[in-house]
Amino acid sequence: MSATANIQIDKLLLESLNKIKEYPGQTYNELIASMIEAFRNIETRNQHDEFFHKIQGHKMKELWDNEYDKEWEKV
């Protein structure tokens, strides 16, 4: 069995945690672990997005900033 710790949270936070449980018997430990995993996935996704934006930036600028697009603005 793993070690446990007691933490103090206010009642509003407790109510919020209860509202976002995925199923009634989900423990707070499971819920918090799930939230941490989701947060890490978002961080990773954001890093990938930033990387792709960086490497695609030159090509996108080439595609969007051209003389043909300026002609279409006048139409």
MOPAC internal coordinates of N, CA, C and O (Angstrom, degrees):
PM7 1SCF
backbone

  N    0.0000 0     0.00 0     0.00 0    0    0    0
  C    1.4550 1     0.00 0     0.00 0    1    0    0
  C    1.5241 1   109.41 1     0.00 0    2    1    0
  O    1.2310 1   120.84 1   -42.03 1    3    2    1
  N    1.3301 1   116.01 1   137.97 1    3    2    1
  C    1.4582 1   118.94 1  -179.16 1    5    3    2
  C    1.5215 1   110.84 1   -81.65 1    6    5    3
  O    1.2310 1   121.33 1   -20.22 1    7    6    5
  N    1.3005 1   115.06 1   159.78 1    7    6    5
  C    1.4659 1   120.77 1   178.97 1    9    7    6
  C    1.5250 1   109.30 1   -71.89 1   10    9    7
  O    1.2310 1   120.87 1   -31.61 1   11   10    9
  N    1.2885 1   115.94 1   148.39 1   11   10    9
  C    1.4647 1   120.33 1   178.50 1   13   11   10
  C    1.5131 1   109.24 1  -122.02 1   14   13   11
  O    1.2310 1   121.69 1   -17.41 1   15   14   13
  N    1.3331 1   114.37 1   162.59 1   15   14   13
  C    1.4628 1   120.75 1   177.75 1   17   15   14
  C    1.5202 1   108.22 1  -138.58 1   18   17   15
  O    1.2310 1   120.73 1   -29.13 1   19   18   17
  N    1.2861 1   116.21 1   150.87 1   19   18   17
  C    1.4644 1   121.73 1   174.87 1   21   19   18
  C    1.5154 1   108.52 1   -96.32 1   22   21   19
  O    1.2310 1   120.81 1   -42.56 1   23   22   21
  N    1.3327 1   116.06 1   137.44 1   23   22   21
  C    1.4652 1   120.34 1   176.29 1   25   23   22
  C    1.5226 1   108.18 1  -126.54 1   26   25   23
  O    1.2310 1   121.00 1   -26.08 1   27   26   25
  N    1.3068 1   115.69 1   153.92 1   27   26   25
  C    1.4558 1   120.35 1   178.11 1   29   27   26
  C    1.5198 1   109.08 1  -105.63 1   30   29   27
  O    1.2310 1   120.86 1   -49.65 1   31   30   29
  N    1.3122 1   115.96 1   130.35 1   31   30   29
  C    1.4638 1   121.94 1   174.89 1   33   31   30
  C    1.5196 1   107.92 1  -135.30 1   34   33   31
  O    1.2310 1   120.96 1   -25.98 1   35   34   33
  N    1.3146 1   115.76 1   154.02 1   35   34   33
  C    1.4687 1   117.37 1  -179.99 1   37   35   34
  C    1.5261 1   110.32 1   -79.16 1   38   37   35
  O    1.2310 1   121.10 1   -14.19 1   39   38   37
  N    1.3254 1   115.49 1   165.81 1   39   38   37
  C    1.4641 1   120.68 1  -173.87 1   41   39   38
  C    1.5191 1   112.86 1   -65.47 1   42   41   39
  O    1.2310 1   119.91 1   147.38 1   43   42   41
  N    1.3238 1   117.78 1   -32.62 1   43   42   41
  C    1.4598 1   120.09 1   178.12 1   45   43   42
  C    1.5217 1   111.16 1   -63.57 1   46   45   43
  O    1.2310 1   120.51 1   138.33 1   47   46   45
  N    1.3308 1   116.63 1   -41.67 1   47   46   45
  C    1.4590 1   120.21 1   177.87 1   49   47   46
  C    1.5222 1   110.54 1   -66.29 1   50   49   47
  O    1.2310 1   120.19 1   139.67 1   51   50   49
  N    1.3089 1   117.23 1   -40.33 1   51   50   49
  C    1.4604 1   121.53 1   177.88 1   53   51   50
  C    1.5267 1   110.74 1   -60.81 1   54   53   51
  O    1.2310 1   120.45 1   137.53 1   55   54   53
  N    1.3287 1   116.75 1   -42.47 1   55   54   53
  C    1.4621 1   120.78 1   177.51 1   57   55   54
  C    1.5314 1   110.92 1   -63.45 1   58   57   55
  O    1.2310 1   120.71 1   139.79 1   59   58   57
  N    1.3233 1   116.24 1   -40.21 1   59   58   57
  C    1.4632 1   120.32 1   178.41 1   61   59   58
  C    1.5189 1   110.89 1   -64.13 1   62   61   59
  O    1.2310 1   120.06 1   137.21 1   63   62   61
  N    1.3145 1   117.50 1   -42.79 1   63   62   61
  C    1.4600 1   121.24 1   177.70 1   65   63   62
  C    1.5258 1   111.01 1   -61.34 1   66   65   63
  O    1.2310 1   120.79 1   137.90 1   67   66   65
  N    1.3099 1   116.10 1   -42.10 1   67   66   65
  C    1.4669 1   119.99 1   179.51 1   69   67   66
  C    1.5285 1   111.76 1   -63.68 1   70   69   67
  O    1.2310 1   120.20 1   145.70 1   71   70   69
  N    1.3275 1   117.22 1   -34.30 1   71   70   69
  C    1.4665 1   121.01 1  -179.22 1   73   71   70
  C    1.5255 1   112.53 1   -71.52 1   74   73   71
  O    1.2310 1   120.11 1   151.84 1   75   74   73
  N    1.3257 1   117.40 1   -28.16 1   75   74   73
  C    1.4677 1   118.69 1  -176.02 1   77   75   74
  C    1.5204 1   113.65 1   -99.63 1   78   77   75
  O    1.2310 1   120.20 1  -173.68 1   79   78   77
  N    1.3187 1   117.21 1     6.32 1   79   78   77
  C    1.4624 1   119.35 1   175.91 1   81   79   78
  C    1.5165 1   109.24 1   -58.98 1   82   81   79
  O    1.2310 1   120.89 1   -38.33 1   83   82   81
  N    1.3349 1   115.90 1   141.67 1   83   82   81
  C    1.4586 1   120.84 1  -179.07 1   85   83   82
  C    1.5234 1   111.93 1   -77.99 1   86   85   83
  O    1.2310 1   120.38 1   154.07 1   87   86   85
  N    1.3113 1   116.88 1   -25.93 1   87   86   85
  C    1.4671 1   122.24 1   176.58 1   89   87   86
  C    1.5277 1   107.68 1  -155.23 1   90   89   87
  O    1.2310 1   119.81 1   -25.24 1   91   90   89
  N    1.3262 1   117.96 1   154.76 1   91   90   89
  C    1.4668 1   121.70 1  -172.18 1   93   91   90
  C    1.5397 1   115.58 1   -55.32 1   94   93   91
  O    1.2310 1   119.56 1   142.34 1   95   94   93
  N    1.3161 1   118.45 1   -37.66 1   95   94   93
  C    1.4594 1   119.63 1  -176.85 1   97   95   94
  C    1.5234 1   114.88 1   -86.97 1   98   97   95
  O    1.2310 1   120.60 1  -174.72 1   99   98   97
  N    1.3356 1   116.46 1     5.28 1   99   98   97
  C    1.4671 1   119.52 1  -178.53 1  101   99   98
  C    1.5205 1   110.07 1   -65.45 1  102  101   99
  O    1.2310 1   121.12 1   -49.51 1  103  102  101
  N    1.3163 1   115.46 1   130.49 1  103  102  101
  C    1.4720 1   119.50 1   179.84 1  105  103  102
  C    1.5188 1   109.36 1   -79.98 1  106  105  103
  O    1.2310 1   121.13 1   -19.50 1  107  106  105
  N    1.3308 1   115.44 1   160.50 1  107  106  105
  C    1.4613 1   119.30 1   176.69 1  109  107  106
  C    1.5259 1   109.93 1   -64.13 1  110  109  107
  O    1.2310 1   120.41 1   146.27 1  111  110  109
  N    1.3082 1   116.83 1   -33.73 1  111  110  109
  C    1.4612 1   121.20 1   177.76 1  113  111  110
  C    1.5305 1   110.18 1   -60.20 1  114  113  111
  O    1.2310 1   120.40 1   132.88 1  115  114  113
  N    1.3419 1   116.85 1   -47.12 1  115  114  113
  C    1.4637 1   121.32 1   178.56 1  117  115  114
  C    1.5320 1   110.87 1   -64.01 1  118  117  115
  O    1.2310 1   121.35 1   137.52 1  119  118  117
  N    1.3206 1   115.03 1   -42.48 1  119  118  117
  C    1.4592 1   120.39 1  -178.55 1  121  119  118
  C    1.5257 1   111.17 1   -62.55 1  122  121  119
  O    1.2310 1   120.29 1   132.77 1  123  122  121
  N    1.3165 1   117.04 1   -47.23 1  123  122  121
  C    1.4664 1   121.01 1  -179.24 1  125  123  122
  C    1.5278 1   110.20 1   -66.41 1  126  125  123
  O    1.2310 1   120.10 1   139.97 1  127  126  125
  N    1.3387 1   117.42 1   -40.03 1  127  126  125
  C    1.4683 1   120.27 1   177.24 1  129  127  126
  C    1.5245 1   110.17 1   -61.16 1  130  129  127
  O    1.2310 1   120.04 1   139.21 1  131  130  129
  N    1.3260 1   117.52 1   -40.79 1  131  130  129
  C    1.4605 1   122.29 1   178.74 1  133  131  130
  C    1.5302 1   110.54 1   -64.86 1  134  133  131
  O    1.2310 1   120.43 1   139.66 1  135  134  133
  N    1.3149 1   116.78 1   -40.34 1  135  134  133
  C    1.4602 1   121.11 1   179.05 1  137  135  134
  C    1.5294 1   110.96 1   -65.75 1  138  137  135
  O    1.2310 1   120.36 1   139.52 1  139  138  137
  N    1.3178 1   116.91 1   -40.48 1  139  138  137
  C    1.4657 1   121.18 1   178.71 1  141  139  138
  C    1.5252 1   109.78 1   -63.59 1  142  141  139
  O    1.2310 1   120.46 1   136.24 1  143  142  141
  N    1.3205 1   116.72 1   -43.76 1  143  142  141
  C    1.4717 1   120.81 1   179.39 1  145  143  142
  C    1.5314 1   110.49 1   -62.25 1  146  145  143
  O    1.2310 1   120.54 1   136.97 1  147  146  145
  N    1.3216 1   116.57 1   -43.03 1  147  146  145
  C    1.4642 1   120.39 1   178.79 1  149  147  146
  C    1.5294 1   110.48 1   -62.96 1  150  149  147
  O    1.2310 1   120.10 1   138.33 1  151  150  149
  N    1.3142 1   117.42 1   -41.67 1  151  150  149
  C    1.4582 1   121.85 1   179.31 1  153  151  150
  C    1.5278 1   110.46 1   -62.52 1  154  153  151
  O    1.2310 1   120.33 1   136.25 1  155  154  153
  N    1.3204 1   116.98 1   -43.75 1  155  154  153
  C    1.4706 1   120.43 1   179.18 1  157  155  154
  C    1.5207 1   111.10 1   -64.32 1  158  157  155
  O    1.2310 1   120.15 1   141.20 1  159  158  157
  N    1.3278 1   117.31 1   -38.80 1  159  158  157
  C    1.4644 1   120.79 1   177.93 1  161  159  158
  C    1.5250 1   110.99 1   -63.72 1  162  161  159
  O    1.2310 1   120.70 1   139.96 1  163  162  161
  N    1.3150 1   116.27 1   -40.04 1  163  162  161
  C    1.4649 1   120.60 1   178.28 1  165  163  162
  C    1.5232 1   110.00 1   -64.77 1  166  165  163
  O    1.2310 1   120.28 1   136.14 1  167  166  165
  N    1.3337 1   117.08 1   -43.86 1  167  166  165
  C    1.4633 1   120.73 1   177.81 1  169  167  166
  C    1.5197 1   110.73 1   -57.68 1  170  169  167
  O    1.2310 1   120.52 1   133.92 1  171  170  169
  N    1.3381 1   116.62 1   -46.08 1  171  170  169
  C    1.4592 1   121.75 1  -179.56 1  173  171  170
  C    1.5145 1   110.59 1   -63.58 1  174  173  171
  O    1.2310 1   120.57 1   135.71 1  175  174  173
  N    1.3312 1   116.52 1   -44.29 1  175  174  173
  C    1.4647 1   120.58 1   179.71 1  177  175  174
  C    1.5260 1   110.40 1   -61.55 1  178  177  175
  O    1.2310 1   120.36 1   138.13 1  179  178  177
  N    1.3384 1   116.91 1   -41.87 1  179  178  177
  C    1.4615 1   120.61 1   179.68 1  181  179  178
  C    1.5251 1   111.02 1   -63.88 1  182  181  179
  O    1.2310 1   120.27 1   142.78 1  183  182  181
  N    1.3334 1   117.08 1   -37.22 1  183  182  181
  C    1.4592 1   120.09 1   177.75 1  185  183  182
  C    1.5238 1   110.14 1   -65.46 1  186  185  183
  O    1.2310 1   120.68 1   139.65 1  187  186  185
  N    1.3376 1   116.31 1   -40.35 1  187  186  185
  C    1.4670 1   119.41 1   177.99 1  189  187  186
  C    1.5228 1   110.59 1   -65.32 1  190  189  187
  O    1.2310 1   120.23 1   136.37 1  191  190  189
  N    1.3243 1   117.16 1   -43.63 1  191  190  189
  C    1.4581 1   120.69 1   178.78 1  193  191  190
  C    1.5278 1   110.76 1   -59.07 1  194  193  191
  O    1.2310 1   120.99 1   134.78 1  195  194  193
  N    1.3171 1   115.71 1   -45.22 1  195  194  193
  C    1.4618 1   120.78 1  -179.80 1  197  195  194
  C    1.5332 1   110.28 1   -61.61 1  198  197  195
  O    1.2310 1   120.53 1   137.63 1  199  198  197
  N    1.3319 1   116.59 1   -42.37 1  199  198  197
  C    1.4600 1   121.26 1   178.82 1  201  199  198
  C    1.5281 1   110.54 1   -61.51 1  202  201  199
  O    1.2310 1   120.26 1   132.01 1  203  202  201
  N    1.3361 1   117.10 1   -47.99 1  203  202  201
  C    1.4579 1   120.42 1  -178.51 1  205  203  202
  C    1.5252 1   111.71 1   -65.31 1  206  205  203
  O    1.2310 1   120.10 1   141.88 1  207  206  205
  N    1.3130 1   117.42 1   -38.12 1  207  206  205
  C    1.4629 1   120.27 1   177.53 1  209  207  206
  C    1.5210 1   109.95 1   -62.24 1  210  209  207
  O    1.2310 1   121.11 1   140.19 1  211  210  209
  N    1.3190 1   115.48 1   -39.81 1  211  210  209
  C    1.4520 1   119.98 1  -178.85 1  213  211  210
  C    1.5316 1   111.46 1   -65.59 1  214  213  211
  O    1.2310 1   120.53 1   134.01 1  215  214  213
  N    1.3326 1   116.59 1   -45.99 1  215  214  213
  C    1.4643 1   118.48 1  -176.52 1  217  215  214
  C    1.5260 1   112.35 1   -77.03 1  218  217  215
  O    1.2310 1   119.84 1   156.03 1  219  218  217
  N    1.3228 1   117.91 1   -23.97 1  219  218  217
  C    1.4614 1   120.77 1  -179.78 1  221  219  218
  C    1.5234 1   112.34 1   -91.70 1  222  221  219
  O    1.2310 1   120.44 1   168.70 1  223  222  221
  N    1.3148 1   116.76 1   -11.30 1  223  222  221
  C    1.4552 1   121.00 1  -174.77 1  225  223  222
  C    1.5156 1   113.96 1   -55.03 1  226  225  223
  O    1.2310 1   120.35 1   135.86 1  227  226  225
  N    1.3217 1   116.93 1   -44.14 1  227  226  225
  C    1.4613 1   120.64 1  -178.10 1  229  227  226
  C    1.5315 1   111.09 1   -62.71 1  230  229  227
  O    1.2310 1   120.91 1   132.72 1  231  230  229
  N    1.3238 1   115.87 1   -47.28 1  231  230  229
  C    1.4677 1   119.82 1  -179.20 1  233  231  230
  C    1.5261 1   110.91 1   -65.47 1  234  233  231
  O    1.2310 1   119.89 1   139.42 1  235  234  233
  N    1.3173 1   117.82 1   -40.58 1  235  234  233
  C    1.4640 1   120.99 1  -179.80 1  237  235  234
  C    1.5240 1   110.22 1   -64.44 1  238  237  235
  O    1.2310 1   120.63 1   139.57 1  239  238  237
  N    1.3191 1   116.41 1   -40.43 1  239  238  237
  C    1.4696 1   119.81 1   177.64 1  241  239  238
  C    1.5198 1   109.57 1   -62.20 1  242  241  239
  O    1.2310 1   120.89 1   137.97 1  243  242  241
  N    1.3301 1   115.91 1   -42.03 1  243  242  241
  C    1.4638 1   121.32 1   178.50 1  245  243  242
  C    1.5323 1   110.78 1   -61.22 1  246  245  243
  O    1.2310 1   120.30 1   138.94 1  247  246  245
  N    1.3188 1   117.03 1   -41.06 1  247  246  245
  C    1.4615 1   121.00 1  -178.17 1  249  247  246
  C    1.5196 1   112.12 1   -73.71 1  250  249  247
  O    1.2310 1   120.15 1   141.04 1  251  250  249
  N    1.3150 1   117.33 1   -38.96 1  251  250  249
  C    1.4613 1   120.23 1  -173.90 1  253  251  250
  C    1.5249 1   113.53 1   -89.28 1  254  253  251
  O    1.2310 1   120.12 1   148.00 1  255  254  253
  N    1.2989 1   117.37 1   -32.00 1  255  254  253
  C    1.4654 1   120.24 1  -178.22 1  257  255  254
  C    1.5265 1   109.35 1   -99.43 1  258  257  255
  O    1.2310 1   120.82 1  -101.25 1  259  258  257
  N    1.3160 1   116.03 1    78.75 1  259  258  257
  C    1.4618 1   118.88 1   178.18 1  261  259  258
  C    1.5221 1   108.82 1  -137.78 1  262  261  259
  O    1.2310 1   121.39 1   -14.52 1  263  262  261
  N    1.3082 1   114.94 1   165.48 1  263  262  261
  C    1.4638 1   120.03 1  -174.90 1  265  263  262
  C    1.5227 1   113.06 1   -67.38 1  266  265  263
  O    1.2310 1   120.09 1   152.81 1  267  266  265
  N    1.3321 1   117.44 1   -27.19 1  267  266  265
  C    1.4676 1   120.03 1  -179.80 1  269  267  266
  C    1.5170 1   111.91 1   -67.22 1  270  269  267
  O    1.2310 1   120.63 1   142.08 1  271  270  269
  N    1.3206 1   116.39 1   -37.92 1  271  270  269
  C    1.4650 1   119.64 1   178.63 1  273  271  270
  C    1.5235 1   110.78 1   -65.50 1  274  273  271
  O    1.2310 1   120.67 1   144.25 1  275  274  273
  N    1.3085 1   116.32 1   -35.75 1  275  274  273
  C    1.4726 1   119.50 1   179.85 1  277  275  274
  C    1.5258 1   110.49 1   -64.88 1  278  277  275
  O    1.2310 1   120.29 1   144.75 1  279  278  277
  N    1.3265 1   117.04 1   -35.25 1  279  278  277
  C    1.4652 1   121.09 1   177.52 1  281  279  278
  C    1.5291 1   111.30 1   -66.13 1  282  281  279
  O    1.2310 1   120.19 1   142.74 1  283  282  281
  N    1.3097 1   117.25 1   -37.26 1  283  282  281
  C    1.4604 1   121.54 1   179.57 1  285  283  282
  C    1.5204 1   111.15 1   -66.94 1  286  285  283
  O    1.2310 1   119.94 1   150.00 1  287  286  285
  N    1.3139 1   117.72 1   -30.00 1  287  286  285
  C    1.4648 1   120.42 1   178.85 1  289  287  286
  C    1.5241 1   111.73 1   -63.86 1  290  289  287
  O    1.2310 1   120.46 1   153.47 1  291  290  289
  N    1.3191 1   116.73 1   -26.53 1  291  290  289
  C    1.4669 1   121.48 1  -178.10 1  293  291  290
  C    1.5231 1   112.39 1   -82.20 1  294  293  291
  O    1.2310 1   120.15 1   164.37 1  295  294  293
  N    1.3230 1   117.32 1   -15.63 1  295  294  293
  C    1.4723 1   121.52 1  -175.09 1  297  295  294
  C    1.5079 1   110.83 1   -75.25 1  298  297  295
  O    1.2310 1   120.10 1   180.00 1  299  298  297

